[in-house]
Every structure is written in C-alpha cells, then in structure tokens.
Amino acid sequence: MEFRAYFKHMDSSLPLYAYAEKKLGERIGKYSLDPLVAHVTFDVDGDHHRAQCQVSGTGFSVTVEHADPENMYSCIDILADKLDRRLRRQKEKLRSHKVRRIAELDLYRAARVEQEALEMSDSVDAAAVIRFEQARLKMLARRSGSGTVERPLHS
C-alpha cells in the first residue's frame, strides 16, 4: 500500500503522519490484497481541523472527509471509522457484482458446452456411414433373396 500525507496550512508532523498511517493502514489493509494508494490531507482552517482520505484501487475510488474543532487525532479516528464503513460497502458491491458475473459466465460456459456437444453429434463419422451402408445393403440382399444387390447410383 502506498500511503502519502499532505499538510495544508500547518507544519508537517511525523507523529501525526505515523498515527494516520497506522490507524488508516489497518482499516485499508483488511479489505484488499491488491495494491492500493491512499492520500491523506490534513488541513487547519482557524480552529477547525480537517482530514480527508482518498483510497484508490483497481476499479474504485473512495473519498472520506471529517472536520473536528478539537484536534487532528480525534479527526483521524473518526475518519478511520468512516473509511471502514465505505470500504466494507465497496467490497460488498464488488462481491455481489462478481457473484453475478461468475453466474453469467457459468451459464455461458454451460451453453457453450451444450453447443459443442450438439456440434459433435451433428458431425458425421465416415466409418459409421460406411458400416451403416454395408448393413443396409446386407438387409436389402436378404429381403430380395439373392446374395447380391446392385448398388443404386447416387446423383
């Protein structure tokens, strides 16, 4: 996971960065094995502390934001809870779509196997045709009483 932090209108703080990486990294890591990119922006506007986190992965992007008048650490805690809920919801969406897609693929594969079976049954085996024709000629010869039957000419 790639984790980046940006500080606006405030000095960069290594303890704040480490705390955010620990809290948000735990939540993000639970939901995906794919490489994710997390951008966290810390902003101070007067007495309001604001944190915004954008997580991007394969095929999705989630953005959460929270402002708190007290301090940035409580803002990160609440941001982690919001991010947890959003990522859980995103994972459920992907799972339900994936299940539907797998079911569609299974139906397609079943139809394809059935089609291939029909194509194979429609194909004509030359050896089987020759055996059938020999058996038919023998049957005609027995019915007519003679041992030989002239073959009809095919046009």
DSSP file with accessible surface (Angstrom, degrees, kcal/mol):
  #  RESIDUE AA STRUCTURE BP1 BP2  ACC     N-H-->O    O-->H-N    N-H-->O    O-->H-N    TCO  KAPPA ALPHA  PHI   PSI    X-CA   Y-CA   Z-CA
    1    1 A M              0   0  108      0, 0.0     2,-0.6     0, 0.0    36,-0.2   0.000 360.0 360.0 360.0 134.5    0.0    0.0    0.0
    2    2 A E  E     -a   37   0A  78     34,-2.7    36,-3.2     2,-0.0     2,-0.5  -0.863 360.0-170.4 -97.5 124.7    1.3    3.4   -0.9
    3    3 A F  E     +a   38   0A  16     -2,-0.6     2,-0.4    34,-0.2    36,-0.2  -0.974   6.9 176.6-122.4 122.7    0.5    6.0    1.8
    4    4 A R  E     -a   39   0A 116     34,-2.6    36,-3.0    -2,-0.5     2,-0.4  -0.981   9.9-161.8-127.5 141.0    1.0    9.7    1.2
    5    5 A A  E     -a   40   0A  23     -2,-0.4     2,-0.4    34,-0.2    36,-0.2  -0.956   1.5-165.7-124.0 140.2    0.2   12.6    3.6
    6    6 A Y  E     -a   41   0A 100     34,-2.8    36,-3.4    -2,-0.4     2,-0.5  -0.976   6.9-153.9-124.2 138.6   -0.2   16.3    2.7
    7    7 A F  E     -a   42   0A  49     -2,-0.4     2,-0.5    34,-0.2    36,-0.2  -0.953  10.6-170.9-116.9 121.3   -0.2   19.1    5.2
    8    8 A K  E    S-a   43   0A 118     34,-3.3    36,-1.3    -2,-0.5     3,-0.1  -0.942  71.0  -5.8-114.6 133.1   -2.0   22.3    4.4
    9    9 A H  S    S+     0   0  154     -2,-0.5     2,-0.3    34,-0.2    -1,-0.2   0.788 121.6  75.5  58.8  29.7   -1.8   25.5    6.5
   10   10 A M  S    S-     0   0   56     -3,-0.2     2,-0.2    32,-0.1    -1,-0.2  -0.977  88.0 -92.7-159.1 161.2    0.2   23.6    9.1
   11   11 A D        -     0   0  146     -2,-0.3     2,-0.1     1,-0.1    -3,-0.1  -0.536  50.0-101.3 -76.5 146.2    3.7   22.3    9.8
   12   12 A S        -     0   0   95     -2,-0.2     2,-0.5    -5,-0.1    -1,-0.1  -0.431  37.9-158.4 -68.8 142.3    4.3   18.7    8.8
   13   13 A S     >  -     0   0   36      1,-0.1     4,-2.3    -2,-0.1     5,-0.2  -0.970  16.5-161.9-130.1 116.8    4.2   16.4   11.8
   14   14 A L  H  > S+     0   0  134     -2,-0.5     4,-2.8     2,-0.2     5,-0.2   0.909  94.8  51.6 -65.6 -41.0    5.9   13.0   11.8
   15   15 A P  H  > S+     0   0   83      0, 0.0     4,-2.4     0, 0.0    -1,-0.2   0.916 111.4  48.2 -62.9 -37.9    3.9   11.7   14.8
   16   16 A L  H  > S+     0   0    5      2,-0.2     4,-2.5     1,-0.2     5,-0.2   0.922 112.5  48.9 -66.0 -41.7    0.6   12.7   13.1
   17   17 A Y  H  X S+     0   0   67     -4,-2.3     4,-2.7     1,-0.2     5,-0.2   0.932 112.6  47.5 -62.0 -46.0    1.8   11.0    9.9
   18   18 A A  H  X S+     0   0   50     -4,-2.8     4,-2.3     2,-0.2    -2,-0.2   0.903 112.2  49.8 -64.4 -40.1    2.7    7.8   11.8
   19   19 A Y  H  X S+     0   0   64     -4,-2.4     4,-2.8    -5,-0.2     5,-0.3   0.930 113.1  46.1 -64.6 -44.8   -0.6    7.8   13.7
   20   20 A A  H  X>S+     0   0    0     -4,-2.5     4,-2.6     1,-0.2     5,-0.6   0.915 112.1  50.8 -65.9 -41.1   -2.6    8.2   10.5
   21   21 A E  H  X5S+     0   0   83     -4,-2.7     4,-1.6    -5,-0.2    -1,-0.2   0.911 113.9  45.1 -63.9 -39.2   -0.6    5.6    8.7
   22   22 A K  H  X5S+     0   0  130     -4,-2.3     4,-1.7    -5,-0.2    -2,-0.2   0.963 118.8  39.9 -67.9 -52.3   -1.1    3.1   11.5
   23   23 A K  H  X5S+     0   0   49     -4,-2.8     4,-1.3     1,-0.2    -2,-0.2   0.936 124.4  36.5 -66.3 -47.7   -4.9    3.8   12.0
   24   24 A L  H  X5S+     0   0    0     -4,-2.6     4,-2.7    -5,-0.3     5,-0.2   0.859 113.3  58.0 -76.7 -33.6   -5.9    4.1    8.3
   25   25 A G  H  X<S+     0   0   16     -4,-1.6     4,-2.5    -5,-0.6    -1,-0.2   0.873 104.0  52.7 -63.4 -37.9   -3.5    1.4    7.1
   26   26 A E  H  X S+     0   0  103     -4,-1.7     4,-1.0    -5,-0.2    -1,-0.2   0.928 113.2  43.7 -61.0 -45.9   -5.1   -1.2    9.4
   27   27 A R  H  < S+     0   0   45     -4,-1.3     4,-0.5     1,-0.2     3,-0.3   0.900 116.4  45.7 -68.8 -41.0   -8.5   -0.4    8.1
   28   28 A I  H >X S+     0   0    1     -4,-2.7     3,-1.2     1,-0.2     4,-0.6   0.910 107.6  57.6 -70.2 -39.9   -7.4   -0.3    4.4
   29   29 A G  H 3< S+     0   0   48     -4,-2.5     3,-0.3     1,-0.3    -1,-0.2   0.759  97.0  63.3 -63.9 -25.2   -5.4   -3.5    4.7
   30   30 A K  T 3< S+     0   0  125     -4,-1.0    -1,-0.3    -3,-0.3    -2,-0.2   0.785 104.6  46.0 -68.4 -26.3   -8.3   -5.5    5.8
   31   31 A Y  T <4 S+     0   0   38     -3,-1.2     2,-0.3    -4,-0.5    -1,-0.2   0.547 111.7  32.0-103.3  -7.8  -10.3   -5.0    2.6
   32   32 A S     <  -     0   0   29     -4,-0.6    -1,-0.2    -3,-0.3     4,-0.1  -0.987  36.2-169.6-154.1 142.2   -7.9   -5.6   -0.3
   33   33 A L  S    S+     0   0  179     -2,-0.3    -1,-0.1     2,-0.1     3,-0.1   0.555  72.6  94.0 -97.6 -15.1   -4.9   -7.6   -1.2
   34   34 A D  S    S-     0   0   93      1,-0.1     2,-0.2    24,-0.1    -2,-0.0  -0.364  95.7 -86.8 -71.7 156.9   -4.4   -5.6   -4.4
   35   35 A P        -     0   0  106      0, 0.0     2,-0.3     0, 0.0    23,-0.2  -0.475  52.8-169.3 -67.2 129.1   -2.0   -2.6   -4.3
   36   36 A L        -     0   0    8     -2,-0.2   -34,-2.7    21,-0.1     2,-0.5  -0.860  16.6-142.8-118.4 156.9   -3.9    0.5   -3.1
   37   37 A V  E     -aB   2  56A  43     19,-2.5    19,-2.8    -2,-0.3     2,-0.5  -0.982  15.5-169.5-121.5 125.9   -2.9    4.1   -3.0
   38   38 A A  E     -aB   3  55A   0    -36,-3.2   -34,-2.6    -2,-0.5     2,-0.5  -0.974   3.6-170.8-119.5 126.6   -4.0    6.3    0.0
   39   39 A H  E     -aB   4  54A  46     15,-2.6    15,-2.6    -2,-0.5     2,-0.5  -0.977   5.9-171.0-115.9 121.7   -3.7   10.1    0.0
   40   40 A V  E     -aB   5  53A   0    -36,-3.0   -34,-2.8    -2,-0.5     2,-0.5  -0.955   2.9-164.7-116.0 130.3   -4.4   11.8    3.3
   41   41 A T  E     -aB   6  52A  26     11,-2.9    11,-2.1    -2,-0.5     2,-0.5  -0.967   1.8-162.4-117.8 125.5   -4.7   15.6    3.5
   42   42 A F  E     +aB   7  51A   0    -36,-3.4   -34,-3.3    -2,-0.5     2,-0.4  -0.907  15.3 178.0-105.1 132.3   -4.5   17.4    6.8
   43   43 A D  E     -aB   8  50A  26      7,-2.9     7,-3.1    -2,-0.5     2,-0.5  -0.997  18.4-161.1-139.4 136.5   -5.8   21.0    6.9
   44   44 A V  E     + B   0  49A  32    -36,-1.3     2,-0.5    -2,-0.4     5,-0.2  -0.981  10.6 177.0-118.5 122.7   -6.2   23.6    9.6
   45   45 A D  E >   - B   0  48A 102      3,-2.6     3,-2.0    -2,-0.5     2,-0.5  -0.896  66.6 -56.5-126.0  96.9   -8.5   26.4    9.0
   46   46 A G  T 3  S-     0   0   70     -2,-0.5     0, 0.0     1,-0.3     0, 0.0  -0.548 121.3 -19.8  69.2-117.5   -8.7   28.7   12.0
   47   47 A D  T 3  S+     0   0  106     -2,-0.5     2,-0.5    -3,-0.1    -1,-0.3   0.324 116.9 100.4-104.6   7.3   -9.8   26.4   14.8
   48   48 A H  E <   -B   45   0A  93     -3,-2.0    -3,-2.6    19,-0.0     2,-0.5  -0.837  56.4-158.3 -96.7 126.2  -11.2   23.6   12.6
   49   49 A H  E     -BC  44  68A  44     19,-2.6    19,-3.4    -2,-0.5     2,-0.4  -0.889  14.7-173.3-100.9 129.5   -9.1   20.6   11.9
   50   50 A R  E     -BC  43  67A  76     -7,-3.1    -7,-2.9    -2,-0.5     2,-0.4  -0.977  10.5-173.1-129.2 138.4  -10.0   18.7    8.8
   51   51 A A  E     -BC  42  66A   0     15,-2.7    15,-2.5    -2,-0.4     2,-0.4  -0.987   2.6-173.2-129.3 137.6   -8.7   15.4    7.4
   52   52 A Q  E     -BC  41  65A  71    -11,-2.1   -11,-2.9    -2,-0.4     2,-0.4  -0.996   2.4-168.2-131.0 137.7   -9.5   14.0    4.0
   53   53 A C  E     -BC  40  64A   0     11,-2.9    11,-2.6    -2,-0.4     2,-0.5  -0.992   4.0-171.2-130.6 129.3   -8.6   10.5    2.8
   54   54 A Q  E     -BC  39  63A  75    -15,-2.6   -15,-2.6    -2,-0.4     2,-0.5  -0.985   5.2-168.8-120.6 123.0   -8.8    9.2   -0.7
   55   55 A V  E     -BC  38  62A   0      7,-3.1     7,-2.9    -2,-0.5     2,-0.4  -0.953   5.0-171.5-113.2 125.2   -8.2    5.5   -1.4
   56   56 A S  E     +BC  37  61A  37    -19,-2.8   -19,-2.5    -2,-0.5     5,-0.2  -0.952  13.8 155.0-119.3 137.0   -7.8    4.3   -4.9
   57   57 A G  E >   - C   0  60A  22      3,-2.6     2,-1.0    -2,-0.4     3,-0.8  -0.653  56.1 -43.0-138.1-163.7   -7.6    0.7   -6.0
   58   58 A T  T 3  S-     0   0  102      1,-0.3     3,-0.1    -2,-0.2   -24,-0.1  -0.579 125.7 -12.9 -74.1 103.0   -8.3   -1.4   -9.1
   59   59 A G  T 3  S+     0   0   80     -2,-1.0     2,-0.3     1,-0.2    -1,-0.3   0.541 124.2  70.1  86.8   7.1  -11.6   -0.1  -10.4
   60   60 A F  E <   -C   57   0A  32     -3,-0.8    -3,-2.6     2,-0.0     2,-0.3  -0.992  50.2-164.9-152.0 160.4  -12.7    2.0   -7.5
   61   61 A S  E     -C   56   0A  63     -2,-0.3     2,-0.4    -5,-0.2    -5,-0.2  -0.971   9.0-168.0-146.7 131.4  -12.0    5.2   -5.5
   62   62 A V  E     -C   55   0A   1     -7,-2.9    -7,-3.1    -2,-0.3     2,-0.4  -0.982   2.6-172.0-124.4 131.4  -13.3    6.1   -2.1
   63   63 A T  E     +C   54   0A  53     -2,-0.4     2,-0.3    -9,-0.2    -9,-0.2  -0.990   6.4 174.9-126.2 129.0  -13.1    9.5   -0.5
   64   64 A V  E     -C   53   0A   9    -11,-2.6   -11,-2.9    -2,-0.4     2,-0.3  -0.956   4.6-174.2-129.8 153.2  -14.0   10.4    3.1
   65   65 A E  E     -C   52   0A  87     -2,-0.3     2,-0.3   -13,-0.2   -13,-0.2  -0.995   5.2-179.6-146.8 146.7  -13.6   13.6    5.0
   66   66 A H  E     -C   51   0A  38    -15,-2.5   -15,-2.7    -2,-0.3     2,-0.4  -0.984  10.2-159.1-150.3 139.4  -14.1   14.8    8.5
   67   67 A A  E     +C   50   0A  48     -2,-0.3   -17,-0.3   -17,-0.2   -19,-0.0  -0.955  13.1 179.9-118.1 139.3  -13.7   18.1   10.3
   68   68 A D  E     -C   49   0A  15    -19,-3.4   -19,-2.6    -2,-0.4     7,-0.1  -0.999  25.5-151.6-140.9 132.0  -13.3   18.4   14.1
   69   69 A P  S    S+     0   0   76      0, 0.0     3,-0.1     0, 0.0    -1,-0.1   0.692  89.7  57.6 -77.2 -13.9  -12.9   21.5   16.2
   70   70 A E  S    S-     0   0  148      1,-0.3     2,-0.3   -21,-0.1     3,-0.0   0.985 112.2 -37.8 -83.3 -76.2  -10.8   19.7   18.9
   71   71 A N     >  -     0   0   69    -22,-0.1     4,-1.2     1,-0.1    -1,-0.3  -0.971  44.8-110.6-150.6 168.6   -7.7   18.1   17.5
   72   72 A M  H  > S+     0   0   11     -2,-0.3     4,-2.1     1,-0.2     5,-0.2   0.818 109.0  62.1 -74.1 -29.3   -6.4   16.2   14.5
   73   73 A Y  H  > S+     0   0   89      2,-0.2     4,-1.9     1,-0.2    -1,-0.2   0.915 105.3  45.6 -66.6 -42.3   -6.0   12.9   16.2
   74   74 A S  H  > S+     0   0   26      1,-0.2     4,-2.2     2,-0.2    -1,-0.2   0.864 110.2  56.5 -67.8 -30.8   -9.7   12.6   17.0
   75   75 A C  H  X S+     0   0    0     -4,-1.2     4,-2.4     1,-0.2    -2,-0.2   0.905 106.2  49.5 -64.5 -40.1  -10.4   13.6   13.4
   76   76 A I  H  X S+     0   0    0     -4,-2.1     4,-2.5     2,-0.2    -2,-0.2   0.903 108.5  53.5 -66.5 -39.5   -8.2   10.7   12.2
   77   77 A D  H  X S+     0   0   53     -4,-1.9     4,-1.7     2,-0.2    -2,-0.2   0.938 112.6  42.6 -61.1 -46.9  -10.1    8.2   14.5
   78   78 A I  H  X S+     0   0   62     -4,-2.2     4,-2.4     1,-0.2    -1,-0.2   0.899 112.4  54.4 -68.0 -37.2  -13.5    9.3   13.1
   79   79 A L  H  X S+     0   0    0     -4,-2.4     4,-2.7    -5,-0.2    -2,-0.2   0.903 105.9  53.2 -62.0 -39.0  -12.0    9.3    9.6
   80   80 A A  H  X S+     0   0    0     -4,-2.5     4,-2.3     2,-0.2    -1,-0.2   0.900 108.9  49.1 -64.2 -39.6  -10.8    5.7   10.1
   81   81 A D  H  X S+     0   0   70     -4,-1.7     4,-2.1     2,-0.2    -2,-0.2   0.923 112.6  47.2 -65.6 -43.4  -14.4    4.6   11.1
   82   82 A K  H  X S+     0   0   63     -4,-2.4     4,-2.4     2,-0.2    -2,-0.2   0.922 112.3  49.9 -63.0 -43.2  -15.9    6.3    8.1
   83   83 A L  H  X S+     0   0    0     -4,-2.7     4,-2.8     1,-0.2     5,-0.3   0.901 107.8  54.5 -63.2 -38.5  -13.3    4.8    5.8
   84   84 A D  H  X S+     0   0   17     -4,-2.3     4,-2.2     1,-0.2    -1,-0.2   0.930 110.0  46.3 -60.1 -46.8  -14.0    1.4    7.3
   85   85 A R  H  X S+     0   0  135     -4,-2.1     4,-2.3     1,-0.2    -1,-0.2   0.919 114.1  47.7 -63.0 -44.3  -17.7    1.6    6.5
   86   86 A R  H  X S+     0   0   87     -4,-2.4     4,-2.5     1,-0.2    -2,-0.2   0.910 112.9  47.5 -66.2 -41.7  -17.2    2.9    3.0
   87   87 A L  H  X S+     0   0    5     -4,-2.8     4,-2.5     2,-0.2    -1,-0.2   0.880 110.8  52.0 -68.7 -35.6  -14.6    0.2    2.1
   88   88 A R  H  X S+     0   0  114     -4,-2.2     4,-2.2    -5,-0.3    -2,-0.2   0.935 111.8  46.6 -63.5 -44.3  -16.9   -2.5    3.6
   89   89 A R  H  X S+     0   0  142     -4,-2.3     4,-2.1     2,-0.2    -2,-0.2   0.910 112.3  50.6 -63.6 -41.9  -19.7   -1.3    1.4
   90   90 A Q  H  X S+     0   0   37     -4,-2.5     4,-2.4     1,-0.2    -2,-0.2   0.906 109.5  50.6 -63.0 -40.5  -17.4   -1.1   -1.6
   91   91 A K  H  X S+     0   0   78     -4,-2.5     4,-2.6     1,-0.2    -1,-0.2   0.905 109.0  51.2 -65.8 -39.8  -16.2   -4.7   -1.0
   92   92 A E  H  X S+     0   0   93     -4,-2.2     4,-2.7     2,-0.2     5,-0.2   0.901 109.5  51.2 -63.7 -39.3  -19.8   -5.9   -0.8
   93   93 A K  H  X S+     0   0  109     -4,-2.1     4,-2.4     2,-0.2     5,-0.2   0.942 112.0  46.0 -61.6 -47.0  -20.7   -4.2   -4.1
   94   94 A L  H  X S+     0   0   83     -4,-2.4     4,-2.5     1,-0.2    -2,-0.2   0.907 113.1  50.4 -63.0 -40.1  -17.7   -5.8   -5.8
   95   95 A R  H  X S+     0   0  117     -4,-2.6     4,-2.7     2,-0.2    -2,-0.2   0.931 111.2  47.1 -65.4 -44.5  -18.6   -9.2   -4.3
   96   96 A S  H  X S+     0   0   58     -4,-2.7     4,-2.1     1,-0.2    -1,-0.2   0.909 115.3  45.9 -66.7 -39.0  -22.2   -9.0   -5.4
   97   97 A H  H  X S+     0   0   98     -4,-2.4     4,-2.6    -5,-0.2    -1,-0.2   0.888 112.5  51.3 -68.1 -36.4  -21.2   -7.9   -8.9
   98   98 A K  H  X S+     0   0  141     -4,-2.5     4,-2.8    -5,-0.2    -2,-0.2   0.915 109.2  49.7 -66.9 -41.6  -18.6  -10.6   -9.0
   99   99 A V  H  X S+     0   0   92     -4,-2.7     4,-2.5     2,-0.2    -2,-0.2   0.932 112.8  47.5 -62.5 -43.1  -21.0  -13.3   -8.0
  100  100 A R  H  X S+     0   0  136     -4,-2.1     4,-2.3     1,-0.2    -2,-0.2   0.925 112.9  48.9 -63.9 -41.8  -23.5  -12.1  -10.7
  101  101 A R  H  X S+     0   0  140     -4,-2.6     4,-2.5     2,-0.2    -2,-0.2   0.909 110.7  50.1 -65.6 -40.8  -20.7  -12.1  -13.2
  102  102 A I  H  X S+     0   0   82     -4,-2.8     4,-2.6     2,-0.2    -1,-0.2   0.913 109.9  51.0 -64.6 -40.5  -19.5  -15.6  -12.3
  103  103 A A  H  X S+     0   0   48     -4,-2.5     4,-2.3     2,-0.2    -2,-0.2   0.915 110.4  49.5 -63.0 -40.5  -23.1  -16.9  -12.6
  104  104 A E  H  X S+     0   0   99     -4,-2.3     4,-2.5     1,-0.2    -2,-0.2   0.918 111.4  49.0 -64.1 -41.1  -23.3  -15.3  -16.0
  105  105 A L  H  X S+     0   0   51     -4,-2.5     4,-3.0     2,-0.2    -2,-0.2   0.896 109.4  52.3 -65.3 -38.7  -20.0  -16.9  -17.0
  106  106 A D  H  X S+     0   0   84     -4,-2.6     4,-2.5     2,-0.2    -1,-0.2   0.915 110.6  47.6 -63.6 -41.3  -21.2  -20.3  -15.7
  107  107 A L  H  X S+     0   0  129     -4,-2.3     4,-2.4     2,-0.2    -2,-0.2   0.916 112.8  49.3 -64.3 -41.2  -24.4  -20.0  -17.8
  108  108 A Y  H  X S+     0   0  136     -4,-2.5     4,-2.4     2,-0.2    -2,-0.2   0.931 111.8  48.2 -63.2 -44.5  -22.3  -19.0  -20.8
  109  109 A R  H  X S+     0   0  142     -4,-3.0     4,-2.6     2,-0.2    -2,-0.2   0.902 111.1  50.5 -63.4 -40.7  -19.9  -21.9  -20.3
  110  110 A A  H  X S+     0   0   57     -4,-2.5     4,-2.4     2,-0.2    -1,-0.2   0.923 111.8  47.6 -63.5 -42.5  -22.8  -24.4  -19.9
  111  111 A A  H  X S+     0   0   57     -4,-2.4     4,-2.6     1,-0.2    -2,-0.2   0.896 111.8  51.1 -64.8 -37.7  -24.4  -23.1  -23.1
  112  112 A R  H  X S+     0   0  127     -4,-2.4     4,-2.6     2,-0.2    -2,-0.2   0.919 110.1  48.2 -66.4 -43.0  -21.1  -23.4  -24.9
  113  113 A V  H  X S+     0   0   94     -4,-2.6     4,-2.3     2,-0.2    -2,-0.2   0.917 112.6  49.4 -63.5 -41.4  -20.5  -27.0  -23.7
  114  114 A E  H  X S+     0   0  131     -4,-2.4     4,-2.3     2,-0.2    -2,-0.2   0.919 111.2  49.5 -63.8 -41.4  -24.1  -27.8  -24.9
  115  115 A Q  H  X S+     0   0   97     -4,-2.6     4,-2.6     1,-0.2    -2,-0.2   0.920 110.6  49.6 -64.1 -42.3  -23.4  -26.2  -28.2
  116  116 A E  H  X S+     0   0   86     -4,-2.6     4,-2.4     2,-0.2    -1,-0.2   0.891 109.5  52.2 -64.3 -37.2  -20.2  -28.1  -28.7
  117  117 A A  H  X S+     0   0   57     -4,-2.3     4,-2.2     2,-0.2    -1,-0.2   0.913 110.5  48.2 -65.0 -40.9  -22.0  -31.4  -27.8
  118  118 A L  H  X S+     0   0   82     -4,-2.3     4,-2.0     2,-0.2    -2,-0.2   0.912 111.3  50.2 -65.0 -40.7  -24.6  -30.6  -30.5
  119  119 A E  H  X S+     0   0  110     -4,-2.6     4,-1.1     1,-0.2    -2,-0.2   0.898 111.3  48.9 -64.4 -38.6  -21.9  -29.8  -33.0
  120  120 A M  H  < S+     0   0  141     -4,-2.4    -1,-0.2     1,-0.2    -2,-0.2   0.886 111.6  48.6 -69.0 -36.7  -20.1  -33.0  -32.2
  121  121 A S  H  < S+     0   0   83     -4,-2.2    -1,-0.2     1,-0.2    -2,-0.2   0.825 109.9  53.0 -73.8 -26.7  -23.3  -35.1  -32.5
  122  122 A D  H  < S+     0   0  122     -4,-2.0    -1,-0.2    -5,-0.2    -2,-0.2   0.733  88.9  97.4 -78.4 -20.3  -24.1  -33.4  -35.8
  123  123 A S  S  < S-     0   0   84     -4,-1.1     2,-0.5    -3,-0.2    -3,-0.0  -0.388  74.2-130.6 -70.2 147.1  -20.7  -34.3  -37.3
  124  124 A V        -     0   0  114     -2,-0.1     2,-0.6     4,-0.0     3,-0.1  -0.862   6.7-144.4-106.9 128.7  -20.7  -37.4  -39.4
  125  125 A D     >  -     0   0  101     -2,-0.5     4,-2.0     1,-0.2     5,-0.2  -0.811   7.6-149.6 -90.8 122.4  -18.2  -40.1  -38.9
  126  126 A A  H  > S+     0   0   68     -2,-0.6     4,-2.4     1,-0.2     5,-0.2   0.888  96.0  53.8 -62.0 -39.5  -17.2  -41.6  -42.3
  127  127 A A  H  > S+     0   0   42      1,-0.2     4,-2.5     2,-0.2    -1,-0.2   0.911 108.1  50.4 -64.2 -37.5  -16.6  -45.1  -40.9
  128  128 A A  H  > S+     0   0   39      1,-0.2     4,-2.4     2,-0.2    -1,-0.2   0.896 109.3  51.1 -67.7 -37.5  -20.0  -45.1  -39.3
  129  129 A V  H  X S+     0   0   70     -4,-2.0     4,-2.7     2,-0.2    -2,-0.2   0.925 110.4  49.2 -65.5 -41.4  -21.6  -44.1  -42.6
  130  130 A I  H  X S+     0   0   97     -4,-2.4     4,-2.6     2,-0.2    -2,-0.2   0.939 112.0  47.9 -65.0 -43.6  -19.8  -47.0  -44.4
  131  131 A R  H  X S+     0   0  148     -4,-2.5     4,-2.5     1,-0.2    -1,-0.2   0.915 112.3  49.9 -62.4 -41.4  -20.8  -49.5  -41.8
  132  132 A F  H  X S+     0   0  138     -4,-2.4     4,-2.5     2,-0.2    -2,-0.2   0.932 111.2  48.6 -62.5 -43.5  -24.4  -48.3  -42.0
  133  133 A E  H  X S+     0   0   51     -4,-2.7     4,-2.5     2,-0.2    -2,-0.2   0.911 111.4  50.1 -66.1 -38.2  -24.4  -48.5  -45.8
  134  134 A Q  H  X S+     0   0  101     -4,-2.6     4,-2.3     1,-0.2    -1,-0.2   0.927 111.6  48.2 -64.9 -42.5  -22.9  -52.1  -45.6
  135  135 A A  H  X S+     0   0   58     -4,-2.5     4,-2.3     2,-0.2    -2,-0.2   0.907 111.3  50.8 -65.4 -38.5  -25.6  -53.1  -43.1
  136  136 A R  H  X S+     0   0   67     -4,-2.5     4,-2.5     1,-0.2    -2,-0.2   0.925 110.1  49.4 -65.0 -41.9  -28.3  -51.6  -45.3
  137  137 A L  H  X S+     0   0   23     -4,-2.5     4,-2.2     1,-0.2    -1,-0.2   0.903 110.2  50.5 -66.4 -38.4  -27.1  -53.4  -48.4
  138  138 A K  H  X S+     0   0  133     -4,-2.3     4,-2.2     2,-0.2    -1,-0.2   0.916 110.3  50.4 -63.4 -42.1  -27.0  -56.8  -46.5
  139  139 A M  H  X S+     0   0   83     -4,-2.3     4,-2.0     1,-0.2    -2,-0.2   0.924 110.7  48.4 -64.3 -41.5  -30.5  -56.2  -45.3
  140  140 A L  H  X S+     0   0   59     -4,-2.5     4,-2.0     1,-0.2    -1,-0.2   0.895 109.8  53.5 -64.9 -36.0  -31.7  -55.5  -48.8
  141  141 A A  H  X S+     0   0   14     -4,-2.2     4,-1.2     1,-0.2     5,-0.3   0.906 108.7  48.4 -67.5 -39.8  -29.9  -58.6  -50.1
  142  142 A R  H  < S+     0   0  202     -4,-2.2    -1,-0.2     1,-0.2    -2,-0.2   0.893 111.3  50.3 -67.3 -39.6  -31.6  -60.8  -47.6
  143  143 A R  H  < S+     0   0  185     -4,-2.0    -1,-0.2     1,-0.2    -2,-0.2   0.876 111.3  47.4 -66.8 -38.3  -35.1  -59.4  -48.4
  144  144 A S  H  < S-     0   0   75     -4,-2.0    -1,-0.2     2,-0.2    -2,-0.2   0.698 105.3-129.3 -78.8 -17.7  -34.7  -59.9  -52.1
  145  145 A G  S  < S+     0   0   68     -4,-1.2     2,-0.2     1,-0.3    -3,-0.1   0.228  73.4 106.0  91.7 -19.5  -33.4  -63.5  -51.7
  146  146 A S  S    S-     0   0   58     -5,-0.3    -1,-0.3     2,-0.1    -2,-0.2  -0.625  73.5-129.4 -91.0 159.5  -30.4  -63.0  -53.8
  147  147 A G  S    S+     0   0   77     -2,-0.2     2,-0.4    -3,-0.1    -6,-0.1   0.691  89.2  53.6 -80.7 -17.8  -27.0  -62.8  -52.4
  148  148 A T        -     0   0  119     -7,-0.1     2,-0.4    -8,-0.1    -2,-0.1  -0.923  60.5-168.4-121.8 146.8  -26.1  -59.6  -54.3
  149  149 A V        -     0   0   49     -2,-0.4     2,-0.3     3,-0.0    -8,-0.1  -0.992  26.7-120.4-130.5 132.8  -27.8  -56.3  -54.6
  150  150 A E        -     0   0  180     -2,-0.4    -2,-0.0     1,-0.1     0, 0.0  -0.576  30.0-120.1 -72.3 139.4  -26.9  -53.7  -57.1
  151  151 A R        -     0   0  175     -2,-0.3     2,-0.1     1,-0.1    -1,-0.1  -0.611  26.5-120.5 -77.7 133.4  -25.9  -50.5  -55.5
  152  152 A P        -     0   0   69      0, 0.0     2,-0.4     0, 0.0    -1,-0.1  -0.466  27.1-115.5 -72.1 146.3  -28.0  -47.6  -56.5
  153  153 A L        -     0   0  173     -2,-0.1     2,-0.5     1,-0.0     0, 0.0  -0.667  24.6-140.4 -80.8 134.4  -26.2  -44.8  -58.2
  154  154 A H              0   0  153     -2,-0.4    -1,-0.0    -3,-0.0    -3,-0.0  -0.790 360.0 360.0 -96.2 133.3  -26.2  -41.6  -56.3
  155  155 A S              0   0  171     -2,-0.5    -1,-0.0     0, 0.0     0, 0.0  -0.651 360.0 360.0-103.9 360.0  -26.7  -38.4  -58.3
